[in-house]
Amino acid sequence: MNKKIILYLIVTTLLTSCISVSVNSETQTPVLPNFVTATLLPTKSGFVPATLTPSPEITLAPTLAVTAPPNCTNSAVLLRDVTIPDNTQLKAGETFTKIWEFQNNGTCPWIGYTLKFASGDQMFAPLSAPIADTAPKDIVQVSVDLTAPRANGTFTGYFTLNDASGNSIPIGIEKTFWVKIIVGGGTIVPTISGLVPTQSGSTIIGVGGNCSYSQNAGYVNQIASLINTERSNAGLSSLNVNSQLAAAAQSHAADMACNNMVSHTGTDGSSVYSRIAASGYSSSFVEEIIYGGGGPQAAVSWWMSDQIHRDAILNPNTTDMGVGYANFSNGSYGDYIAVDFGSQ
């Protein structure tokens, strides 16, 4: 009995030892962490991380790569003056950039369209400048770099929007848009002696040489009558025809005719203020409108269809006017008309 017990204990002890040795000698499997450090890129050959996969190249479509629909219409709306609102005061010779904002409210896309100088005071504007391509109903800003004249006064330059063929685009009921500035606060500067064109019969003598032009008293009276008719229709009083204003207007009309231009700035650098001052008219207010290319009715109709000219004709503060007319057969416009307004 005692032998059996001893044998059992020995066997039990050996079995326990075997199990114990077997467990301690077994290789442990390491426990992996439950995260991956993103900054440590795998080094396996040929592996490309997802974030480094090259993106496919994207080719942008050309701007407004469209065809104009058949029988599309051109129309624009002037939304605002972005810079240099009307009657901004500038220094003589100051450079500035005029910016207008338009909406294309027609059905034609504006592709290859341009801004063009039309008439008035050019102020070193280019004859043409490009306009950014603009889809129908889109808005675009149009700009031009200008230089203020060196003479004091009020200056106005007129421009048009033109399609790729050079045709002008209607802007509401208008044909033109403009920039209007005042140089030197509108102070009247006397004209330098000898530079104001003087008349002798039907010949004008002044800066730019001599040229023969014809006058027409009937046209002058008709223009004055048409202007007073428009004022009467608007409930305004008629203007008096003033001989001094008429002399200033006639001098400028002849200057434009003989120098083939339509501008408020004379070839001697004179302004409407300086010309009227030289005529002897003592004024508290002066303004001028000009026209080239047609007779009295065409001129007044065009003025009344253009807001800035219409405002000048229908200005309730004006009391006097003078009309000048000159026809020069060799000029680009033939007829050249100037009307000076004033109040004393």
Disulfide bonds with the S-S distance in Angstrom:
Cys72-Cys108 1.83
Cys211-Cys258 1.54
